[in-house]
Amino acid sequence: MKTASVNELKQELNSLPPASLVNICLRLVKFKKENKELVNYILFESVNKPAFIQLVKQEITDSYLEMNRSNVYFAKKTIRKILRFTTKYIRYADCKETEIVLLTHFCTGLIATGIDWPKSMALRNLYLTQYKKIEKAINSLHDDLQYDYRKKLKELLPSL
């Protein structure tokens, strides 16, 4: 079975009555938890982005506090889980400023864990990748905002 393109789907959805759209959305929500979370964000959370960002930052902080630090292996697994969680909500928000704030908080939390992450090649590469993503997102912003975020980014400058 061939799947229609996004443009074709958009045209078809525009031709449907509102009641049919509601039924389609409800069917989508039933199939995947991620779809349900996205619809929840669009309907309830997107109205107040600062509160949403604060909620996600609190989740990240709580996850770092609950992390098993007894072994670097377990710490890596938890850090990757935190990054997946962070990335998911960055995709939901679809905003560069939100991406910068959440990734900066993720990197700050990683530094604050007390784990010697620069010695672990996997964690070091993970951190550097997020650092580069923050730089790239900052470059896409307005000049005034770039200056503010670059000052915060210098604090995260890895001293490897």
C-alpha positions in Angstrom: 0.0 0.0 0.0 1.4 3.4 -1.0 1.2 6.2 1.5 0.0 9.6 0.4 2.3 12.6 0.6 1.9 15.3 3.3 0.5 17.7 0.7 -2.1 15.2 -0.4 -3.1 14.5 3.2 -3.4 18.2 3.9 -5.7 18.7 0.9 -7.8 15.8 1.9 -8.1 17.0 5.5 -9.0 20.5 4.4 -12.0 19.0 2.5 -13.4 17.1 5.5 -16.0 18.4 7.9 -14.9 19.2 11.5 -16.7 16.2 13.0 -14.7 13.9 10.8 -11.4 15.6 11.8 -12.2 15.1 15.4 -12.8 11.4 14.8 -9.5 11.1 12.9 -7.6 12.8 15.7 -9.1 10.6 18.3 -8.2 7.5 16.3 -4.6 8.8 16.0 -4.4 9.4 19.8 -5.5 5.8 20.6 -2.7 4.2 18.6 0.5 5.7 20.1 1.3 7.3 23.4 3.5 9.8 21.6 0.6 10.9 19.5 -1.5 11.4 22.6 1.3 13.4 24.3 1.6 15.6 21.2 -2.1 16.4 21.1 -2.0 17.1 24.8 0.9 19.6 24.2 -0.9 21.3 21.3 -4.2 21.6 23.2 -3.1 22.4 26.7 0.6 23.1 27.1 1.4 25.3 24.0 -0.7 28.1 25.4 1.8 28.7 28.2 5.3 27.9 26.9 7.2 29.3 30.0 5.3 27.0 32.3 5.8 24.0 29.9 9.6 24.7 29.8 9.7 24.9 33.6 7.8 21.6 33.9 10.2 19.9 31.5 13.3 21.4 33.2 11.9 20.1 36.5 11.5 16.6 35.0 15.1 16.7 33.8 16.4 17.8 37.2 14.4 15.1 39.0 15.8 12.5 36.6 19.3 13.5 37.2 18.7 13.4 41.0 17.3 9.8 40.7 20.2 8.7 38.6 22.3 5.7 39.6 25.8 7.0 40.0 27.4 3.7 41.2 28.6 2.8 37.8 29.3 4.8 34.7 27.3 2.2 32.6 24.1 2.8 34.6 24.7 6.6 34.5 25.1 6.5 30.7 21.8 4.7 30.3 20.0 7.2 32.5 21.6 10.2 30.7 20.5 8.8 27.3 17.0 8.3 28.7 17.0 11.9 29.9 18.2 13.1 26.5 15.4 11.1 24.7 12.9 12.7 27.0 14.3 16.2 26.3 14.5 15.7 22.6 10.9 14.5 22.5 9.6 17.7 24.1 11.8 19.8 22.0 10.2 18.3 18.9 6.7 19.0 20.4 7.5 22.6 21.0 9.1 23.1 17.6 10.7 26.4 18.7 14.5 27.2 18.6 14.4 29.1 21.9 12.8 26.2 23.7 15.4 23.9 22.2 18.2 26.1 23.4 16.8 26.4 26.9 16.1 22.7 27.4 19.4 21.5 25.9 21.3 24.0 28.0 19.5 22.7 31.1 20.4 19.1 30.0 24.1 20.0 29.6 24.2 21.9 32.9 22.6 19.0 34.6 25.2 16.6 33.1 28.0 18.8 34.4 26.4 19.0 37.9 26.0 15.2 38.3 29.6 14.9 39.5 30.3 12.1 37.1 33.7 12.3 35.3 31.9 12.4 31.9 34.9 13.7 29.9 36.7 10.4 30.5 33.8 8.4 29.0 34.1 8.7 25.2 30.3 8.0 24.8 29.3 10.7 27.3 31.8 13.1 26.0 30.5 12.7 22.4 26.9 13.0 23.6 27.7 16.3 25.4 29.6 17.7 22.5 26.8 16.8 20.1 24.3 18.7 22.3 26.7 21.6 22.6 26.8 21.8 18.8 23.1 21.6 18.5 22.8 24.5 20.9 25.3 26.5 18.8 23.4 25.7 15.6 20.0 26.8 17.2 21.5 30.0 18.5 22.8 30.9 15.0 19.2 30.7 13.7 18.0 33.3 16.1 17.8 37.1 16.0 21.1 38.9 16.8 19.9 40.3 20.1 18.8 36.9 21.4 22.0 35.4 20.0 24.1 37.6 22.3 22.2 36.6 25.4 22.3 32.9 24.7 26.0 32.9 23.7 26.8 34.3 27.1 25.1 31.3 28.7 26.7 29.0 26.2 30.2 30.1 27.2 29.5 28.7 30.7 29.0 25.3 29.2 32.2 25.5 27.1 33.7 22.0 27.6 37.1 22.0 29.2 38.1 18.7 27.9 
